């Protein structure tokens, strides 16, 4: 309520109209209360000094009328002295004297107020706070005053003051006194801790000029009225002590000699020095405003501070102060006292830290070479400075010199050293409040977009990039994104390659404070653009290393440690942040950039290998197989790689290939429900060449075969042409037995007996297929197929219904015969019945592989290029049923089992005068119709013309001959069929045809 009354009493003044005055008390300075304020037009901070006249009228109620009139006069004198203090500040301009901004104004209640530069506290308040700390311990009340931060938060002011602060402050006070004594010709008159104010830079400012006066015998012009010592020294109990002269710091020149000289201020300065080191922090003179008590101190040598009594100080004084300064300040004779200028040159200030602060105060006046030399040496002595001095004095002084471009890098080097040395809280506060706005203004706001190099600016950017770990620890995420990230972009876009490379290397420190959206949409595009456009191999490598970090990897060689280094987890450096980019960006943005690399330098290849190693861990298996592995193979074959580098590529290729294999295997296992056997390997083998086992397993006995070749009459060799047609023969299914066929190699191993199409049902395990559908043959594990042309435009052949439409399926056996030829005793056959189309010479042995019957109408999908192992090593025969008596000697068309077949002897016993060797051709088709064969078009039939022996037959079907080319020799000629092209033995064949003409005519009429 009292505070509200103070502001209410101020009324509407110019200061209240132009300034926003806070209600939070900053400090007190004598009778003045100091409040923080901001100018409404600019927002700049100031301090408002307010004097409430009610503190003077508090004791006037109990006075008589006559006493009240005299007291009123005294009050008016006090008010005039206070006005004099403000007006004196307006006349005196010096860095060590408090600067007046707005002149003093009277308020509606009779009070006073004026505006000055911003201050944080007074020396009296600081000393009182230190007394409270020493009295209450370290954990005691740290401050009686609360500061309001620029962001509106309120916190207690920290009290940090030590010997260096004292030295620096006393040096500044002595400079103010020098100005007052030598330039203004004035005496301060009341130099006390209340007359010294401290600003945010920890500078001491002299104020309290209400008792200042011109010196005696001074001829310097001044508008300040002199004081009457007798009046000001008289203590008025009805007035507060704060508006009266403090005798505890008064020189004996005033009290005892009544002399108003400048030496009196130097005596007061000596008492002030003692109070700084005393405990409690008070003057050695404690007079309680009593002149008699003051005079008693000088009546005894023990009452006067001297070197013999340690200047009445309860603590030890610094040697330089006690031995060289105080003896020339605390002295009775004014002539022996040192001047303010001599005080500044005393041994008390002869140390490196004080000299550093003094140089910094005169820094603008120094030459460029002196400035650079000072900044290079400052960083070496900074650790010796107190934290408060670095934060409040050195740091602001350096920031003020940032406007000099040539010194930016040197200044920033020292600034970040200070931030690093300060405690965490103080460092964050100093960087956020002071440093960050300045560097943003220099490198972002006022930066000129130019492609030309700017060495001073680039040097400053390099310092910021190098100090990013310090900046990250002192700057929150939002402020970092708004103010620091643009500086990093400026470094990345610089035309200086060294700066760009350094900016790319800083990403591990930057990513933890940025969000995913910022990294993907703002940071990554800039890095990708630099990588794709640069011609520098060093920046290429740095860009690839940046991709590793962006993908969640680390460029630290210890990051991929296998744990065999002997270091525990706590001793190892933590890895980089988690993956910053998503899988889509890695696959669709980063991998194409790597694929577009044209250089084959090993350094670039190894850097790209590291990126692909990270991407390969998170990419899809199919992407790894189709995109990443081809890139790795192409890079691994670069001839510039050494053996170790090549091995690195191979290790990654093997690792990624193993991952693809494992994932694909697992996927297929899941799709097949755990059944790993899979479908039959010959699911595309719809018709191939069967082995000898298919011919040997027909169940034909030796008697059947002898009756067949001997021409004997039996129901087993009845020709379908003579008995009832093909349909009756199909239904009757006569059985013909034949002897087993032995191998011609002399090994003694026999093959199973062959089964003929007209014989009885053979003992096979596989049932015969229907006339319209044939199942694929099942083969052993070593069966291999050639994938048919599934895209062929030719349709499957439809079999015609004949008596041989249902060929028997051969029994599946593992072919073990290794013979290469087969011998059959044909003598019995020729003796039983002469073969009209055979030659008179001994029949030559003809070897041809057997042809398995293809499924009906399945030529479009038939695999014709395979031969069983037995068919390549041994020969077996599949014999047709004997034709009727009228059938001629023609090429025989065998049953569904296919193979090499001999036409049966005709009924007419036509004899041949000259034995000939007959070559027959067997078509292993189950349809028995050339109409269907001709419809096969160009469907591949393998190498059906591969057998170039004198047989002239189609020994194999595994080549690449099309059916169209095969049918070209079957063009119509003189006969209805058109004989096949004659082989080299054509002349011998024609000799037998003349004698067997009648059989051929009957066969042609049937077809």
Buried (B, 14 or more C-beta within 10 A) or exposed (E): EEEEEBBEBBEEBEBBEBBEBBEEBBBBBBBBBBBBBBBEEEEEBBBBBBBBBBBBEEBBEEBEEEEEEEBBEBBEBBBEBBBBBBBBBBEBEBEBBBBBBBBBBBBEBBBBBBBBBBBBBBBBBBBBBBBBBEEEEEEEEBBBBEBBEEEEEEEEBBBBBEBBBBBBBBBBBBBBBBBBBEEBBBBBBBBBBBBBBBBBBBBBBBBBBBBBBBBEEBEEEBEBEBBEBEEBBEBBEBBBBBBBBBBBBBBBBBBEBEBBBBBBBBBBBBBBBBBBBBEEBBBBBEBEBEBEBBBEBBEEEEBBBBEEEBBBBEEEBBEBBBEBBBBBBBBBEBEEBBBBEBBBEBEBBEBEBBEBBBBBBEBEEBEEEEBBEBBEEBBEEBEEBBBBBBBBBBBBBBBBBBEBBEBBBBBBBBBBBBBBBBEEEBBBBBBBBBBBEBBBEBBBEEBEEEEEEBEEBBBBBBBBBBBBEBBBBBBEEEBBBEBBBBBBBBBBBBEBBEBBBBBBBBBBBBBEBBEEEBBBEBBBEBBBEBBEEBEBEBBBBBBBBBBBBBBBBBBBEEBEEEEEEEEEEEEBEEBBBEBBBEBEBBBEBBBEBBBEBEBBBBBBBBBBBBBBBBBBBBBEBEBBBEBBBEBBEEBBEBEEBEEEBBEBBEEBBEEBBEBBEEBEEEEEEEEEEEEEEEEEBBEBBBBBBBBBBBBBBBBBBEBBBBBBBBBEEBEBBBBBBBEEEBEEBBEBBBBBBBBBBBBBBEEEEEBBBBBBBBBBEBEBEEEBBEBEEBEBBEBEEEBEBBEBEEEBEBEBBBBBBBBBBBBBBBBBBEBEBBBEEBEBEBEEBBEBBBBBBBBBEEBEEBBBBBBBBBBBBBBBBBBBBBBBBBBBBBBBBBBBBBBBBBBBBBBBBBBBBBBBBBBBBBBBEBEBEEBBBBBBBBBBBBBBBBEBBEBBBBBBBBBBBBBEEBBBBBBBBBBEBBBEEBBEBBEEEEEEBEBBEEBEBEEBBEBBBEBBEBBBBBBBEBE
